[in-house]
Amino acid sequence: MAWDFETDPDYQEKLDWADAFVRDEVEPLDLVWEHEQFVPLDGARRKVIDPLKDRVREQGLWATHLGPELGGQGHGQLKLALLNEILGRSPWAPIVFGCQAPDTGNAEIIAHYGSVDQKRRYLQPLLDGEMFSSYSMTEPQAGADPSRFETRAVRDGDDWVINGWKFFSSNAATASFLIVMAVTDPAADTHNRMSMFLVPSDTPGIEIVRNVGLAGEPMNEGSHALIEYRDVRIPADALLGGEGQAFAIAQTRLGGGRIHHAMRTIGLAQRALDMLCERALSRTTAGSRLSEKQFVQGYIADSYAQLAQFRLFVLHTAWKIDKYNDYKKVRKDIATAKIVMPTVLHDIAWRAMQVHGALGVTNEMPFFRMIAGAAVMGLADGPTEVHKVTVAKQVLREHSPTDDMWPTEWIPRKQAAARAKFSEFLDDEEGAL
Ligand SMILES: Cc1cc2nc3c(=O)[nH]c(=O)nc-3n(C[C@H](O)[C@H](O)[C@H](O)COP(=O)(O)OP(=O)(O)OC[C@H]3O[C@@H](n4cnc5c(N)ncnc54)[C@H](O)[C@@H]3O)c2cc1C
């Protein structure tokens, strides 16, 4: 009987340390260097952040998503989930702990598919936290449907030459290299027509046309780049994995990325629930505290119920990833977590915002940003609708049609069978149909 919902005491100690460390040392970074997490470290930021990273390393919590052979602790996904729900409270925390998206996913695919030279050049600095990367897949005319991607890479002697447009390449402006998905065999089917390339950001021909910001951010100062690749020439060894493998590589990358977002979302939603409860206990109106109003109690109960279900599901999914060590086998669960995540965060943040009254909708409280974050979670790494299709297909695979005119659970037939089974114990009248 191995269902066990307890954390090893040794690891719990680490989590307790991380919890206090994030609160006291990391969350303040969000208030002084907001939006600078992906700007390479220099000057004052390096003086503050390098020692914080060293403290994380001393605790053995640096880059724990990776195995020891890659410089991580090899703790696995379940332990990472417990850590990530702490880190999810703060945008800076994943950077200080060496496990920030999109670099985690990018590191993972280089670890899986990269050559020795590619690992030396890109993976090691990524793992050391000394380099940022960008994943350049989505195009202006297509995101969820890879069969509509048009960016081309054409072989020219010993080189590849890339031409096309990419949209929403996060952190491209500060990344040292881009992972570009491009069509190399237009005649092949969707799963085999594209390849992936590791392209240094300073390669001639790469132009960031706009740095698109999310709602509320200043125009053209965001972190999601619209990029034109114009005759970008790269050597043959810039190919990651084999020709035509981009689709398969993308699946490896996105599986981990999606569940890591879900883990961090637990932390953010918990933060919203904590704020909801504090406000409910602190504010009095119409003769009683908000915590005594049934509507508000309903908000708290619904939020707790949503979060508790989501958290257990994410932890179970993480456990399954560790058990099978194969994202494909856990695809249905990862997609399910991805579907549920925006709603859980949205609903809890919305209720917390409402209970804070006017203050809740100001830029002096974080609720609007959380709600915007929920909207982002419904799109980044694929829209909710597409994941629902995946889940439905996987669920249907576990079922089969009936050839009969009536459903298998049609009660009259089942009743007749039951009566026949127990006919000797039923009197004639009961036994007859
Ligand atoms: C904050 C953020 C960061 C991102 N970072 C990156 C990044 O680093 N690199 C990168 O390459 N991309 C990135 N993306 C892009 C993201 O992967 C795409 O936005 C996503 O795949 C959807 O593509 P799209 O925006 O083109 O929407 P579309 O594909 O045009 O879809 C639009 C809408 O159509 C509906 N829809 C689409 N397909 C279906 C379907 N099969 N069935 C039913 N309805 C459907 C959905 O409502 C969907 O939201 C990021 C996006 C966001 C919001």
The ligand as a Tripos MOL2 file, in Angstrom:
@<TRIPOS>MOLECULE
LIG
   53    58     1     0     0
SMALL
NO_CHARGES

@<TRIPOS>ATOM
      1 C1          2.8170   35.0690  -22.6700 C.3       1 LIG1
      2 C2          3.0400   34.1900  -23.8500 C.ar      1 LIG1
      3 C3          4.3170   33.6960  -24.0810 C.ar      1 LIG1
      4 C4          4.5580   32.9340  -25.2220 C.ar      1 LIG1
      5 N1          5.8480   32.5130  -25.4630 N.ar      1 LIG1
      6 C5          6.1190   31.8810  -26.6140 C.ar      1 LIG1
      7 C6          7.4750   31.5450  -26.9380 C.ar      1 LIG1
      8 O1          8.4110   31.8000  -26.1550 O.2       1 LIG1
      9 N2          7.7380   30.9770  -28.1400 N.ar      1 LIG1
     10 C7          6.7400   30.6970  -29.0240 C.ar      1 LIG1
     11 O2          7.0450   30.1720  -30.0900 O.2       1 LIG1
     12 N3          5.4430   30.9930  -28.7470 N.ar      1 LIG1
     13 C8          5.1110   31.5940  -27.5770 C.ar      1 LIG1
     14 N4          3.8130   31.9380  -27.2870 N.ar      1 LIG1
     15 C9          2.7800   31.7030  -28.2840 C.3       1 LIG1
     16 C10         1.8060   30.5830  -27.9390 C.3       1 LIG1
     17 O3          2.4380   29.3300  -28.0350 O.3       1 LIG1
     18 C11         0.6390   30.7430  -28.9270 C.3       1 LIG1
     19 O4         -0.0220   31.9560  -28.5670 O.3       1 LIG1
     20 C12        -0.3330   29.5980  -28.8830 C.3       1 LIG1
     21 O5          0.2420   28.4210  -29.4060 O.3       1 LIG1
     22 C13        -1.6060   29.9340  -29.7210 C.3       1 LIG1
     23 O6         -1.2520   30.3690  -30.9980 O.3       1 LIG1
     24 P1         -1.8820   31.7350  -31.5780 P.3       1 LIG1
     25 O7         -1.6670   32.8200  -30.5770 O.co2     1 LIG1
     26 O8         -1.3570   31.9320  -32.9300 O.co2     1 LIG1
     27 O9         -3.4320   31.4610  -31.6340 O.3       1 LIG1
     28 P2         -4.2140   30.6240  -32.7300 P.3       1 LIG1
     29 O10        -3.5070   29.3790  -33.0790 O.co2     1 LIG1
     30 O11        -4.5700   31.5580  -33.8430 O.co2     1 LIG1
     31 O12        -5.5230   30.2700  -31.9410 O.3       1 LIG1
     32 C14        -6.4050   31.3400  -31.5490 C.3       1 LIG1
     33 C15        -7.5810   30.7630  -30.8230 C.3       1 LIG1
     34 O13        -8.2990   29.9060  -31.6810 O.3       1 LIG1
     35 C16        -8.8680   28.8340  -30.9710 C.3       1 LIG1
     36 N5         -8.3130   27.5760  -31.4770 N.ar      1 LIG1
     37 C17        -7.0970   27.3660  -32.0200 C.ar      1 LIG1
     38 N6         -6.9460   26.0850  -32.3790 N.ar      1 LIG1
     39 C18        -8.1080   25.4680  -32.0910 C.ar      1 LIG1
     40 C19        -8.5880   24.1270  -32.2150 C.ar      1 LIG1
     41 N7         -7.8200   23.1500  -32.7550 N.pl3     1 LIG1
     42 N8         -9.8380   23.8510  -31.7740 N.ar      1 LIG1
     43 C20       -10.6250   24.8180  -31.2360 C.ar      1 LIG1
     44 N9        -10.2300   26.0950  -31.0910 N.ar      1 LIG1
     45 C21        -8.9770   26.4150  -31.5020 C.ar      1 LIG1
     46 C22        -8.4790   29.0600  -29.5050 C.3       1 LIG1
     47 O14        -9.4950   29.8020  -28.8710 O.3       1 LIG1
     48 C23        -7.2200   29.8890  -29.6300 C.3       1 LIG1
     49 O15        -6.9280   30.6510  -28.4730 O.3       1 LIG1
     50 C24         3.5200   32.6490  -26.1320 C.ar      1 LIG1
     51 C25         2.2240   33.1210  -25.8650 C.ar      1 LIG1
     52 C26         1.9740   33.8770  -24.7510 C.ar      1 LIG1
     53 C27         0.5780   34.4030  -24.5190 C.3       1 LIG1
@<TRIPOS>BOND
     1     1     2 1
     2     2     3 ar
     3     2    52 ar
     4     3     4 ar
     5     4     5 ar
     6     4    50 ar
     7     5     6 ar
     8     6     7 ar
     9     6    13 1
    10     7     8 2
    11     7     9 ar
    12     9    10 ar
    13    10    11 2
    14    10    12 ar
    15    12    13 ar
    16    13    14 ar
    17    14    15 1
    18    14    50 ar
    19    15    16 1
    20    16    17 1
    21    16    18 1
    22    18    19 1
    23    18    20 1
    24    20    21 1
    25    20    22 1
    26    22    23 1
    27    23    24 1
    28    24    25 2
    29    24    26 1
    30    24    27 1
    31    27    28 1
    32    28    29 2
    33    28    30 1
    34    28    31 1
    35    31    32 1
    36    32    33 1
    37    33    34 1
    38    33    48 1
    39    34    35 1
    40    35    36 1
    41    35    46 1
    42    36    37 ar
    43    36    45 ar
    44    37    38 ar
    45    38    39 ar
    46    39    40 ar
    47    39    45 ar
    48    40    41 1
    49    40    42 ar
    50    42    43 ar
    51    43    44 ar
    52    44    45 ar
    53    46    47 1
    54    46    48 1
    55    48    49 1
    56    50    51 ar
    57    51    52 ar
    58    52    53 1
@<TRIPOS>SUBSTRUCTURE
     1 LIG1         1 GROUP 0 **** ****
